Amino acid sequence: MKKVVGIESLLAWRRQRAEAEAPPAPSGAHLLKLVQPWWEMWPDRFAASVRRLAAVQLSYGYAMAHPPHGHSGHPVAALISREQDGDQEAPARILYVSVRDGRLRLRFQLAPIPRSDRVYDVTFISETGLRPILSASADLSGEDEYRLDVELPSDLAAAWQSLKVTDPMPFRFILRPADSN
Amino acid sequence: MDLEKHPTVPRPAPFHDGSSSVQHTQTTWPDAWLINAVRREPPDEEALDALVERYWKPLYARCRVLTLDSEKARDLAQEAWLRVLRARTSLQPEGNFHAYIMTVATNLWRDNARAAVRAGPAADNRLASLEAPFINDGDESIALGSFIADPHTLSVDDQLLLEMDLDEALSRLEPRLRDVLVSRYVGGESAAEIGQRYGRSEQAITGWIREAIRQMKINLGEHDFASHEERGDR
């Protein structure tokens, strides 16, 4: 007579088989290398980008020349850092910002540039100390809008909790095309 | 399960007995010590090795059952570790690390599934909508009934066939139902715990699990597992 089992035993059996076929675990060194931020891997390049970013002055004239659509706030100094072409200034305008449940949801628009990319790795540089404080991926959404959604460290989540789109942003951007990493 | 935030368990002093290697010592450390060592700057690579090794197989297995693809499972498991490492300074050594990393992997998989839905038909791993309503025929009598041959009684070849059929049946479940089924019966989470993740009541999750089982029965039934034992063509 055939012995039969239920879904629980069946899935437990499947899990055991999956465990048995697991590839070797990656080494800790390999994982740590993968999470090493670019500013630690190329400190000189990062320092040069930050120097240039710090020198960017966003003028009232820029804001007037690039009227926002809908409710949006101050421009944010941004630099596009490309492997071959070097750094290019491309001020961003925040269209939406929300910090809820420890996540930052942000939409921004870049000033018109000759060449834009579908995905940028966005490094948030603190406005005050010019230090890297956050890294996230932003996807092109629609014509010229980028969106990002990222979990925040608890200190930033607390500090940015009440941030509104009309507030001056406490950060600047270094944008790196995702395929250049 | 809140593993992040409060570091309280100190990392023990390095163990020197003149014979045991550090690596060997760290494999015997409890999670809290390993996590504390990984939280440091720079992180202790050997402690990380031990922690990864300890959870790699169950993590991979969970990812394998969710993604139903060995390559994707490996990538998902590795990505879960990367997420954990990026947030390592806020890890809570006394938390339930096993539950934590499984949840990280599950959430990543759910995010990927949502992205695939947004990407539409062009996505290479398009999945049914996470929020799509399922048909609940009100059959409250569905339980964990016995409906399939015990895999351990099957031949090696038939076990392989059953594995493929089971993966196929799971692949037909929409991601939400696959997740709750796997979380409940592979991860051992309660309906209430799953409900917390989804922001739904325990009762709602129980209904989802029941629906997942109902669909699995239908999917598996189409394959006539009984015939595996009886087929002479292997």
Interface residues (C-beta under 8 A of the other chain):
Chain A: K2 K3 V4 V5 G6 I7 E8 S9 L10 L11 A12 W13 R14 R15 Q16 R17 A18 E19 E21 A22 P23 A25 P26 S27 G28 A29 L31 L32 L34 V35 E151 P153 S154
Chain B: E4 K5 P43 E45 E46 A47 L48 D49 L51 V52 E53 W56 K57 P58 Y60 A61 R62 R64 V65 S70 A73 R74 Q78 W81 L82 L85 R86 A87 T89 S90 L144 G145 S146 F147 I148 A149 D150 P151 H152 T153 Q159 E163 L166 D167 L181 V182 Y185 V186 I213 M216 A226 E229
